[in-house]
Amino acid sequence: MIHDIVKNFLANHNCIKIIMKDGVVVNDFVIERHSNIFSKISIDVPRTKAKCPPITRTVSIAKNLDFYQENVCLEIKNIADKNVIKQILQKLRVMVIAALVKLNELILRYDSINKLRINLTEWNTHANILLELVSDYVTKVKSGTFEKRLDHPRLSGVLKYLNLNVKNLNTEISILY
């Protein structure tokens, strides 16, 4: 999955919103088909909320993750390729896109509302940690107080949940730059 994300989103500087309708400002949460990574999904959030309350938190987190991935993409165009900050931001972007891919798959493949409720609750936990990490790192980069390493105790759990291998992620980013 890492290779496909890098190829389709990072290598060609493809700065796009993944979520077409956010389910917060409008009733529907929609992700359109993109390459071989995302399948089209559409959920009426108010109707789904009655049976699956975690959906409201899910769409809020997803909306914010998508905001950061798009803005990181736009910001890094002005950072030199060899700058370690650009590479860290790209790694975070891959993680965010991977989280949205996981969400896309959970919604696309659920077979019962109870299972969806459980899966979204778990996704919310890990995606919220990722959102906090991305938000903190982007804020630090903008203020000039960033670290040149992406190291956080809660990050390993997120990577495991998303089935992302750190070594593969580092390799793909280093090939890109």
C-alpha positions, 0 to 999 in steps of 0.5 A, a space after each residue: 500500500 505504501 508504494 501505491 500511495 507514494 506513486 499516486 499521491 506523492 510522486 506526482 505532487 497530486 494535492 487533492 482532497 480525498 473526501 469530496 463531501 465531509 458529512 459535517 457541513 453536508 449530510 453525506 460523507 463521500 470519497 470518490 474512486 481514486 486510482 486503485 487505492 480508494 473505492 467510491 463510498 457514500 454515507 448519509 451521516 444523520 441516518 447512519 448515526 442513529 444505528 452507528 453513533 461513532 460515525 459522527 466522530 469518524 467523519 470529523 476526524 477524517 475531515 481534519 486528516 484530509 485537511 492536513 494531508 492536502 495542506 501538507 502537500 501544498 506546503 512542501 512544494 516550497 521545501 527542498 527535497 533533501 530537507 529532512 522536514 519535507 521527508 517527515 511531512 511526506 511520511 505523515 501524509 502517507 500515514 494520513 492517506 493510509 488511515 483514510 484508505 483503512 476507513 474507506 475499506 471499513 465502510 465499503 466492506 462492513 457486513 453488520 452495523 454492530 461490526 461497523 460500530 466496533 470498527 469505527 470506534 477502533 479507527 477513531 482511536 488510532 486516527 485521532 492519535 494520528 491527527 494529534 501527531 500531524 497537527 502538533 508536528 505541522 504546528 511545530 514546523 510552522 513555528 520553527 520548533 520542530 524535531 528532525 525525527 518523527 518519534 512518538 510513543 503512540 506512533 507505533 500503535 497507529 502504524 501497527 493498526 494501519 499495517 504500515 512498516 516503518 522500514 518500507 515507509 522510509 525506503 519509499 520516501 528515500 527513493 522519492 528524494 
